[in-house]
Amino acid sequence: MPRSIVAGNWKMNTTLDEAATLASEVAEGLAEAGSVELILCPPYISLAVVRRAVNGSGIHVGAQNMHYEASGAFTGEVSAAMLRSLCHYVILGHSERRQLFGETDETVNRKVHAAQDAGLRPIVCVGETLAQREEGGAADVVEGQVLACVADVHDITDVVVAYEPVWAIGTGRAATPEIAEEIMRDLFGDDGDSVPLLYGGSVNVGNAAAFAAQPSINGALVGGASLQADQFLQIAAEVAGAKG
Ligand SMILES: O=C(CO)COP(=O)(O)O
């Protein structure tokens, strides 16, 4: 089984000072988290201060997005090589990027390749909308997204996949652990034991253990609750406890 992972997606929150404080609080409370790999994903501009704050703690740092091109005239964008000097992970294809910024499975796939080529480990986000779920097509949608996003990658075991049903993100309405397990169980067949699968969408202290107790779920991608160090650490402890 892959090691359990709990990642915090801070989204567009925290100033530089707030990011440094939050990262320091997580690092200082690390002993509470149990045996899980922790990843903090602040906004780009805070990557350096977060990296400094967690230096030597074993906590990893991740970005929330990147461009697939290596360099050039792409105003406002950041490349994999730029990130590699600051962090080890990058979230790709988050549903907010898909819905608000036109991200597609094809662009995510290009980014996954660029990330791996640069030595970054991608956390690929997939998940169905409420309409897709109500039409009965959730499993097919998610499988299609995963296949398209990781097409032709040279090392599937170096990809982390996060199942985040769109209807559960930031809504306080988490999927049930059974729904998440059903979707995630068959995603990778023979590779299923070597690709870490995270659940995301309204994860909190009260529900993290139930998700992590599902056999196919290796951890959590946490949004809102990752902005409070004590809650994030408690979620990590719940995941560690459920995974034994
Ligand atoms: O989008 C998410 C993590 O990437 C989930 O966000 P919430 O935990 O705030 O629902």
The ligand as an ORCA input file, in Angstrom:
! r2SCAN-3c Opt
* xyz 0 1
  O     -11.144     21.517     -3.481
  C     -10.800     20.945     -2.461
  C      -9.410     20.517     -2.252
  O      -8.683     20.604     -3.425
  C     -11.774     20.691     -1.381
  O     -12.144     21.895     -0.823
  P     -13.034     21.876      0.514
  O     -12.323     20.926      1.458
  O     -13.004     23.297      0.980
  O     -14.371     21.358      0.115
*
